[in-house]
Amino acid sequence: MFYMVFALLTIESKETSKHSGAISLFDKIFVKRGLFSVNLSRWLHYAFLKRIDADYNPIHSISLEETSEILNHAQEFIIKVKDYLQKNSYK
């Protein structure tokens, strides 16, 4: 999902070196304008929080159910962004 966000930011000539900055810009540029649903933003935030937990909290583990949910959301996220890029002639 993050690489798809970075692709979107690239076409808007926006850059950031942090994942949190990319999420913030995605929300500001794409979600607030109504180009993508709030659900996509929620999924992105959730995946990022789970990644942070897994990276920095050694006793935290992510369940198979959570992993499956994130994967399903990521697949839908990718489809939505690809559709947006194709409809807007970014191939």
N, C-alpha and C positions, 0 to 999 in steps of 0.2 A: 504494500500500500504506500509506503514512504517513497519508493522510486516513482510511482505513478504521480504522487504529489509533487515530487521534484520535477517531473516532466511538465506538469501543468504550470508550475512556477517558472520554468524556463521559457515557455511560450509567452508568459506575461513579463518577461525580462526581470524577474525577481530572484534574488539569491539569499540564501541563509546557510550557515554552517552547522546549525543545530536542528535536531529533529523537532524540538519544541517550537522553534521559529517557523519551520515548515508547516507545522500543524496550525499555528496561529495565522499565517498568511493564507493557507487553504481556507480556513474559516472566514477570514476577512474578504478575500477576493472572490471565492467561489460559492461558499455557503450563504453568506449574507446577501449576495446578489441573486440568490435563488437558482444558481446554475447547477448546484448539487444539493441533495436533501440533507436535512439535519441528521438523519440516520447515518449517513456516510461519515459525518463528522464524529458522531458518537462512537462508531465502530473504530475509527482511527484513534481517537482518544483512548478507548478501552485497550486496544492492542498495544499502544505506546505504554500505558500504565503497567500492563502485564509484562512487557519487555523490561521495563525499569525494575519491577519486582524481581524478575528472574535474574537480572544482571547484578543487582546490588543487595539482594536479600538472600543469602545462601540457604536459609532454611525454608524459603518459599518454593513451593512447587506448583505447577499449573496442572490442573486435572485434564484428563482425556476429553471430558465434556467441554471444558473451556477452550482447549486446543481446537477441537472440532468446530466450535462456534466461531472462533477467530478465523479459522481457515475458510469456512463458508462465507463469512462476511468479506474476507479479503478477495475471494473469487468474485463475488458480486461487485465489490468496489472496483476491481480491475475492469470488469465488463463495462460498468458505467463510465469510467474514465475513457476507455477505448472508444466507446460509442460517442462520447462528447468530442473527442479528438477527431474522429472520422467525420462527424456531422459538421465540424468547423474547419474541415479541410487541412487538418494537421495529421499527415500520414507518415 
